[in-house]
């Protein structure tokens, strides 16, 4: 089961680009919520907003923050990439259903809406689905842990030595 979870094509650089960009974006958003970096409110401020103003149960609010922060880190290093992408997918679906669907498709570039549309979320969902289906790609811990790839590494190492 673990082998299927981490299996990936270690030569797929397109997945690597998708994974790294999504990871950096979500690490930054998660760091706002978890640590208060980049102008965020930190863990207690975000938990307060989610639980009191948005009426999200505390365990789910915690999972949302953790999915962004740890999911972003997991994507950056390529560890448990499918799990990280799944957490981000759930976050985006909840954000669409609870908040952003009412503002339509487009983001609020001109500042004339009361909120942001769903275009960013749809892009994230497309990237997350690709990562969940295909794995981490090149330069990833998953690629190194993948049983098929480790076997190839051992065989290749044996030929060189």
FIKOLZA-1660 file (N, C-alpha, C; in steps of 0.1 Angstrom, whole numbers, plus 5000, padded with zeros to 4 digits):
% residues 161
   i   px   py   pz ch aa at
   1 5008 4988 5000  A  X  N
   1 5000 5000 5000  A  X CA
   1 5009 5013 5000  A  X  C
   2 5019 5013 5009  A  X  N
   2 5028 5024 5009  A  X CA
   2 5035 5026 4996  A  X  C
   3 5039 5015 4990  A  X  N
   3 5045 5016 4977  A  X CA
   3 5037 5023 4966  A  X  C
   4 5024 5020 4966  A  X  N
   4 5015 5026 4956  A  X CA
   4 5013 5041 4960  A  X  C
   5 5013 5044 4972  A  X  N
   5 5011 5058 4977  A  X CA
   5 5023 5067 4972  A  X  C
   6 5035 5062 4972  A  X  N
   6 5047 5070 4969  A  X CA
   6 5051 5068 4955  A  X  C
   7 5045 5058 4947  A  X  N
   7 5050 5055 4934  A  X CA
   7 5049 5067 4925  A  X  C
   8 5059 5070 4917  A  X  N
   8 5060 5081 4908  A  X CA
   8 5070 5079 4897  A  X  C
   9 5069 5087 4887  A  X  N
   9 5079 5086 4876  A  X CA
   9 5090 5096 4880  A  X  C
  10 5102 5091 4884  A  X  N
  10 5113 5100 4888  A  X CA
  10 5119 5109 4877  A  X  C
  11 5114 5106 4864  A  X  N
  11 5119 5114 4853  A  X CA
  11 5109 5125 4848  A  X  C
  12 5098 5126 4855  A  X  N
  12 5087 5135 4851  A  X CA
  12 5090 5149 4857  A  X  C
  13 5096 5158 4849  A  X  N
  13 5099 5171 4854  A  X CA
  13 5087 5180 4854  A  X  C
  14 5077 5178 4846  A  X  N
  14 5065 5186 4845  A  X CA
  14 5058 5185 4859  A  X  C
  15 5057 5173 4864  A  X  N
  15 5051 5171 4877  A  X CA
  15 5059 5178 4888  A  X  C
  16 5072 5178 4887  A  X  N
  16 5080 5185 4896  A  X CA
  16 5077 5200 4897  A  X  C
  17 5076 5206 4885  A  X  N
  17 5073 5220 4885  A  X CA
  17 5059 5223 4891  A  X  C
  18 5049 5215 4888  A  X  N
  18 5036 5217 4894  A  X CA
  18 5036 5215 4909  A  X  C
  19 5043 5205 4913  A  X  N
  19 5044 5202 4928  A  X CA
  19 5051 5213 4935  A  X  C
  20 5063 5218 4930  A  X  N
  20 5070 5228 4937  A  X CA
  20 5063 5241 4937  A  X  C
  21 5056 5245 4926  A  X  N
  21 5049 5258 4926  A  X CA
  21 5037 5257 4936  A  X  C
  22 5030 5247 4935  A  X  N
  22 5018 5245 4944  A  X CA
  22 5023 5244 4959  A  X  C
  23 5034 5237 4961  A  X  N
  23 5039 5236 4974  A  X CA
  23 5044 5250 4980  A  X  C
  24 5050 5258 4972  A  X  N
  24 5055 5271 4977  A  X CA
  24 5043 5280 4980  A  X  C
  25 5033 5280 4971  A  X  N
  25 5021 5288 4973  A  X CA
  25 5014 5284 4986  A  X  C
  26 5012 5271 4988  A  X  N
  26 5004 5267 5000  A  X CA
  26 5013 5267 5012  A  X  C
  27 5026 5265 5011  A  X  N
  27 5034 5267 5023  A  X CA
  27 5032 5282 5028  A  X  C
  28 5033 5291 5019  A  X  N
  28 5032 5306 5022  A  X CA
  28 5018 5308 5029  A  X  C
  29 5008 5303 5023  A  X  N
  29 4994 5305 5029  A  X CA
  29 4993 5298 5042  A  X  C
  30 4999 5286 5043  A  X  N
  30 4998 5279 5056  A  X CA
  30 5007 5286 5066  A  X  C
  31 5018 5292 5062  A  X  N
  31 5027 5299 5072  A  X CA
  31 5020 5311 5077  A  X  C
  32 5012 5318 5069  A  X  N
  32 5004 5329 5074  A  X CA
  32 4994 5324 5085  A  X  C
  33 4988 5313 5083  A  X  N
  33 4978 5308 5093  A  X CA
  33 4985 5301 5105  A  X  C
  34 4996 5294 5103  A  X  N
  34 5002 5287 5114  A  X CA
  34 5012 5295 5122  A  X  C
  35 5020 5303 5115  A  X  N
  35 5030 5311 5122  A  X CA
  35 5029 5326 5122  A  X  C
  36 5019 5331 5114  A  X  N
  36 5018 5345 5114  A  X CA
  36 5028 5352 5104  A  X  C
  37 5034 5344 5096  A  X  N
  37 5044 5350 5086  A  X CA
  37 5036 5356 5075  A  X  C
  38 5043 5365 5067  A  X  N
  38 5038 5371 5055  A  X CA
  38 5025 5378 5057  A  X  C
  39 5024 5385 5069  A  X  N
  39 5012 5393 5072  A  X CA
  39 5000 5385 5077  A  X  C
  40 5002 5372 5081  A  X  N
  40 4991 5364 5085  A  X CA
  40 4988 5367 5100  A  X  C
  41 4977 5360 5105  A  X  N
  41 4973 5362 5119  A  X CA
  41 4978 5352 5128  A  X  C
  42 4985 5342 5123  A  X  N
  42 4991 5331 5132  A  X CA
  42 4980 5321 5136  A  X  C
  43 4984 5311 5143  A  X  N
  43 4976 5300 5146  A  X CA
  43 4963 5304 5154  A  X  C
  44 4966 5311 5165  A  X  N
  44 4954 5314 5174  A  X CA
  44 4944 5324 5167  A  X  C
  45 4950 5334 5160  A  X  N
  45 4941 5343 5153  A  X CA
  45 4933 5336 5142  A  X  C
  46 4939 5327 5134  A  X  N
  46 4932 5320 5124  A  X CA
  46 4922 5310 5130  A  X  C
  47 4926 5303 5140  A  X  N
  47 4916 5294 5147  A  X CA
  47 4904 5302 5152  A  X  C
  48 4907 5313 5158  A  X  N
  48 4896 5322 5163  A  X CA
  48 4886 5326 5151  A  X  C
  49 4892 5330 5140  A  X  N
  49 4884 5334 5129  A  X CA
  49 4876 5322 5123  A  X  C
  50 4883 5311 5121  A  X  N
  50 4876 5299 5116  A  X CA
  50 4865 5294 5125  A  X  C
  51 4867 5294 5138  A  X  N
  51 4857 5288 5147  A  X CA
  51 4846 5298 5151  A  X  C
  52 4850 5310 5153  A  X  N
  52 4840 5320 5158  A  X CA
  52 4832 5327 5146  A  X  C
  53 4839 5332 5137  A  X  N
  53 4833 5339 5126  A  X CA
  53 4827 5330 5115  A  X  C
  54 4834 5319 5112  A  X  N
  54 4830 5311 5101  A  X CA
  54 4823 5298 5106  A  X  C
  55 4822 5297 5120  A  X  N
  55 4815 5285 5126  A  X CA
  55 4820 5272 5122  A  X  C
  56 4833 5271 5119  A  X  N
  56 4840 5258 5115  A  X CA
  56 4844 5251 5128  A  X  C
  57 4840 5239 5130  A  X  N
  57 4844 5231 5142  A  X CA
  57 4860 5231 5144  A  X  C
  58 4864 5233 5156  A  X  N
  58 4879 5234 5159  A  X CA
  58 4887 5223 5152  A  X  C
  59 4883 5210 5153  A  X  N
  59 4892 5200 5147  A  X CA
  59 4893 5202 5132  A  X  C
  60 4882 5206 5125  A  X  N
  60 4883 5209 5111  A  X CA
  60 4891 5221 5107  A  X  C
  61 4890 5231 5116  A  X  N
  61 4898 5243 5114  A  X CA
  61 4913 5240 5115  A  X  C
  62 4916 5232 5125  A  X  N
  62 4930 5227 5127  A  X CA
  62 4935 5220 5114  A  X  C
  63 4927 5211 5109  A  X  N
  63 4930 5203 5098  A  X CA
  63 4932 5212 5085  A  X  C
  64 4924 5222 5084  A  X  N
  64 4926 5231 5073  A  X CA
  64 4939 5238 5073  A  X  C
  65 4943 5243 5085  A  X  N
  65 4956 5250 5087  A  X CA
  65 4967 5240 5084  A  X  C
  66 4966 5228 5090  A  X  N
  66 4977 5218 5088  A  X CA
  66 4978 5214 5074  A  X  C
  67 4967 5212 5067  A  X  N
  67 4968 5208 5053  A  X CA
  67 4975 5218 5044  A  X  C
  68 4973 5231 5047  A  X  N
  68 4980 5241 5039  A  X CA
  68 4995 5242 5043  A  X  C
  69 4998 5242 5056  A  X  N
  69 5012 5243 5061  A  X CA
  69 5020 5231 5058  A  X  C
  70 5016 5220 5064  A  X  N
  70 5023 5207 5062  A  X CA
  70 5022 5201 5048  A  X  C
  71 5010 5204 5042  A  X  N
  71 5008 5200 5028  A  X CA
  71 5018 5207 5018  A  X  C
  72 5019 5220 5021  A  X  N
  72 5029 5228 5013  A  X CA
  72 5043 5223 5015  A  X  C
  73 5047 5220 5027  A  X  N
  73 5060 5214 5030  A  X CA
  73 5062 5201 5023  A  X  C
  74 5052 5192 5024  A  X  N
  74 5052 5179 5018  A  X CA
  74 5054 5180 5003  A  X  C
  75 5047 5189 4997  A  X  N
  75 5048 5191 4982  A  X CA
  75 5062 5196 4978  A  X  C
  76 5067 5205 4986  A  X  N
  76 5081 5211 4983  A  X CA
  76 5091 5200 4983  A  X  C
  77 5091 5191 4993  A  X  N
  77 5101 5181 4993  A  X CA
  77 5097 5168 4986  A  X  C
  78 5084 5167 4983  A  X  N
  78 5079 5156 4975  A  X CA
  78 5077 5144 4984  A  X  C
  79 5073 5146 4997  A  X  N
  79 5071 5135 5006  A  X CA
  79 5056 5133 5009  A  X  C
  80 5051 5121 5007  A  X  N
  80 5036 5118 5008  A  X CA
  80 5028 5128 5000  A  X  C
  81 5033 5130 4988  A  X  N
  81 5028 5140 4979  A  X CA
  81 5013 5138 4976  A  X  C
  82 5008 5126 4974  A  X  N
  82 4994 5124 4971  A  X CA
  82 4986 5128 4983  A  X  C
  83 4990 5125 4995  A  X  N
  83 4983 5129 5008  A  X CA
  83 4983 5144 5009  A  X  C
  84 4994 5151 5006  A  X  N
  84 4994 5165 5007  A  X CA
  84 4985 5172 4997  A  X  C
  85 4985 5166 4984  A  X  N
  85 4976 5172 4974  A  X CA
  85 4962 5169 4977  A  X  C
  86 4959 5158 4984  A  X  N
  86 4945 5155 4988  A  X CA
  86 4940 5165 4998  A  X  C
  87 4949 5168 5008  A  X  N
  87 4945 5178 5018  A  X CA
  87 4942 5192 5012  A  X  C
  88 4951 5196 5003  A  X  N
  88 4949 5209 4996  A  X CA
  88 4936 5208 4988  A  X  C
  89 4933 5197 4981  A  X  N
  89 4921 5196 4973  A  X CA
  89 4909 5197 4982  A  X  C
  90 4908 5191 4994  A  X  N
  90 4897 5192 5003  A  X CA
  90 4896 5207 5007  A  X  C
  91 4907 5213 5011  A  X  N
  91 4906 5228 5015  A  X CA
  91 4900 5236 5004  A  X  C
  92 4904 5234 4991  A  X  N
  92 4899 5242 4980  A  X CA
  92 4884 5239 4978  A  X  C
  93 4880 5227 4979  A  X  N
  93 4865 5223 4977  A  X CA
  93 4857 5230 4988  A  X  C
  94 4862 5229 5000  A  X  N
  94 4854 5236 5011  A  X CA
  94 4854 5251 5009  A  X  C
  95 4865 5257 5005  A  X  N
  95 4866 5271 5003  A  X CA
  95 4856 5275 4992  A  X  C
  96 4855 5267 4981  A  X  N
  96 4845 5270 4971  A  X CA
  96 4831 5270 4976  A  X  C
  97 4828 5259 4983  A  X  N
  97 4814 5256 4987  A  X CA
  97 4810 5266 4998  A  X  C
  98 4819 5269 5007  A  X  N
  98 4815 5278 5019  A  X CA
  98 4816 5293 5016  A  X  C
  99 4825 5297 5007  A  X  N
  99 4827 5311 5006  A  X CA
  99 4827 5316 4991  A  X  C
 100 4835 5311 4983  A  X  N
 100 4838 5317 4970  A  X CA
 100 4828 5315 4959  A  X  C
 101 4820 5305 4959  A  X  N
 101 4811 5302 4948  A  X CA
 101 4801 5314 4946  A  X  C
 102 4798 5321 4956  A  X  N
 102 4788 5332 4955  A  X CA
 102 4794 5344 4947  A  X  C
 103 4807 5344 4945  A  X  N
 103 4813 5356 4938  A  X CA
 103 4817 5353 4923  A  X  C
 104 4812 5341 4918  A  X  N
 104 4814 5338 4904  A  X CA
 104 4828 5332 4901  A  X  C
 105 4832 5333 4889  A  X  N
 105 4844 5326 4884  A  X CA
 105 4856 5335 4887  A  X  C
 106 4855 5348 4884  A  X  N
 106 4867 5356 4884  A  X CA
 106 4872 5361 4898  A  X  C
 107 4885 5363 4899  A  X  N
 107 4891 5369 4911  A  X CA
 107 4887 5384 4911  A  X  C
 108 4889 5390 4922  A  X  N
 108 4885 5404 4924  A  X CA
 108 4896 5414 4920  A  X  C
 109 4901 5413 4907  A  X  N
 109 4912 5421 4903  A  X CA
 109 4909 5436 4904  A  X  C
 110 4897 5440 4901  A  X  N
 110 4894 5454 4901  A  X CA
 110 4889 5460 4915  A  X  C
 111 4887 5450 4924  A  X  N
 111 4882 5455 4937  A  X CA
 111 4868 5459 4938  A  X  C
 112 4860 5454 4928  A  X  N
 112 4846 5458 4928  A  X CA
 112 4836 5447 4932  A  X  C
 113 4841 5436 4938  A  X  N
 113 4833 5426 4943  A  X CA
 113 4835 5425 4958  A  X  C
 114 4827 5418 4965  A  X  N
 114 4828 5417 4980  A  X CA
 114 4838 5405 4984  A  X  C
 115 4842 5397 4974  A  X  N
 115 4851 5386 4976  A  X CA
 115 4857 5381 4963  A  X  C
 116 4864 5370 4964  A  X  N
 116 4871 5364 4953  A  X CA
 116 4863 5353 4947  A  X  C
 117 4863 5352 4934  A  X  N
 117 4857 5341 4927  A  X CA
 117 4865 5328 4928  A  X  C
 118 4861 5318 4920  A  X  N
 118 4867 5305 4922  A  X CA
 118 4878 5301 4912  A  X  C
 119 4883 5311 4903  A  X  N
 119 4892 5307 4893  A  X CA
 119 4905 5301 4899  A  X  C
 120 4911 5308 4909  A  X  N
 120 4923 5303 4916  A  X CA
 120 4921 5289 4921  A  X  C
 121 4909 5286 4928  A  X  N
 121 4906 5273 4933  A  X CA
 121 4905 5262 4923  A  X  C
 122 4899 5266 4911  A  X  N
 122 4899 5256 4900  A  X CA
 122 4912 5252 4895  A  X  C
 123 4921 5262 4894  A  X  N
 123 4935 5259 4890  A  X CA
 123 4942 5250 4900  A  X  C
 124 4940 5253 4913  A  X  N
 124 4946 5245 4923  A  X CA
 124 4941 5230 4922  A  X  C
 125 4927 5229 4920  A  X  N
 125 4921 5216 4919  A  X CA
 125 4927 5208 4908  A  X  C
 126 4929 5214 4896  A  X  N
 126 4934 5208 4885  A  X CA
 126 4949 5203 4887  A  X  C
 127 4957 5211 4893  A  X  N
 127 4971 5208 4897  A  X CA
 127 4971 5196 4907  A  X  C
 128 4962 5198 4917  A  X  N
 128 4962 5187 4928  A  X CA
 128 4958 5174 4922  A  X  C
 129 4948 5174 4914  A  X  N
 129 4943 5161 4908  A  X CA
 129 4954 5155 4900  A  X  C
 130 4962 5163 4892  A  X  N
 130 4973 5157 4884  A  X CA
 130 4983 5151 4894  A  X  C
 131 4986 5158 4904  A  X  N
 131 4996 5152 4914  A  X CA
 131 4991 5140 4921  A  X  C
 132 4978 5140 4925  A  X  N
 132 4972 5128 4931  A  X CA
 132 4973 5116 4922  A  X  C
 133 4970 5118 4909  A  X  N
 133 4970 5107 4899  A  X CA
 133 4984 5102 4896  A  X  C
 134 4994 5111 4895  A  X  N
 134 5007 5108 4889  A  X CA
 134 5018 5108 4899  A  X  C
 135 5016 5114 4911  A  X  N
 135 5027 5114 4920  A  X CA
 135 5035 5126 4920  A  X  C
 136 5047 5125 4926  A  X  N
 136 5056 5137 4929  A  X CA
 136 5065 5141 4917  A  X  C
 137 5068 5131 4909  A  X  N
 137 5077 5135 4898  A  X CA
 137 5092 5134 4902  A  X  C
 138 5100 5141 4895  A  X  N
 138 5115 5141 4898  A  X CA
 138 5118 5148 4911  A  X  C
 139 5130 5146 4916  A  X  N
 139 5136 5153 4927  A  X CA
 139 5126 5152 4939  A  X  C
 140 5122 5140 4943  A  X  N
 140 5112 5139 4954  A  X CA
 140 5116 5128 4963  A  X  C
 141 5112 5129 4976  A  X  N
 141 5114 5118 4985  A  X CA
 141 5106 5107 4981  A  X  C
 142 5094 5109 4976  A  X  N
 142 5085 5098 4971  A  X CA
 142 5092 5090 4960  A  X  C
 143 5099 5097 4951  A  X  N
 143 5106 5090 4941  A  X CA
 143 5117 5081 4946  A  X  C
 144 5123 5086 4956  A  X  N
 144 5134 5078 4962  A  X CA
 144 5128 5066 4970  A  X  C
 145 5117 5068 4976  A  X  N
 145 5111 5057 4984  A  X CA
 145 5103 5047 4976  A  X  C
 146 5099 5051 4964  A  X  N
 146 5091 5042 4955  A  X CA
 146 5098 5029 4952  A  X  C
 147 5092 5018 4956  A  X  N
 147 5099 5005 4954  A  X CA
 147 5104 5002 4941  A  X  C
 148 5097 5005 4930  A  X  N
 148 5102 5003 4917  A  X CA
 148 5114 5011 4913  A  X  C
 149 5114 5023 4918  A  X  N
 149 5126 5032 4915  A  X CA
 149 5138 5029 4923  A  X  C
 150 5136 5024 4936  A  X  N
 150 5147 5020 4944  A  X CA
 150 5154 5008 4938  A  X  C
 151 5146 4999 4932  A  X  N
 151 5151 4987 4926  A  X CA
 151 5160 4991 4914  A  X  C
 152 5155 5000 4906  A  X  N
 152 5163 5005 4895  A  X CA
 152 5176 5011 4899  A  X  C
 153 5175 5019 4911  A  X  N
 153 5187 5025 4916  A  X CA
 153 5197 5015 4920  A  X  C
 154 5193 5004 4927  A  X  N
 154 5202 4993 4931  A  X CA
 154 5208 4986 4919  A  X  C
 155 5200 4983 4909  A  X  N
 155 5205 4976 4897  A  X CA
 155 5215 4985 4890  A  X  C
 156 5211 4998 4889  A  X  N
 156 5221 5007 4882  A  X CA
 156 5234 5009 4890  A  X  C
 157 5232 5009 4903  A  X  N
 157 5244 5011 4911  A  X CA
 157 5253 4999 4910  A  X  C
 158 5247 4987 4909  A  X  N
 158 5255 4974 4908  A  X CA
 158 5263 4974 4895  A  X  C
 159 5257 4979 4884  A  X  N
 159 5264 4979 4871  A  X CA
 159 5276 4988 4871  A  X  C
 160 5275 4999 4878  A  X  N
 160 5286 5009 4878  A  X CA
 160 5297 5004 4886  A  X  C
 161 5294 4997 4897  A  X  N
 161 5305 4993 4907  A  X CA
 161 5313 4982 4902  A  X  C
% end
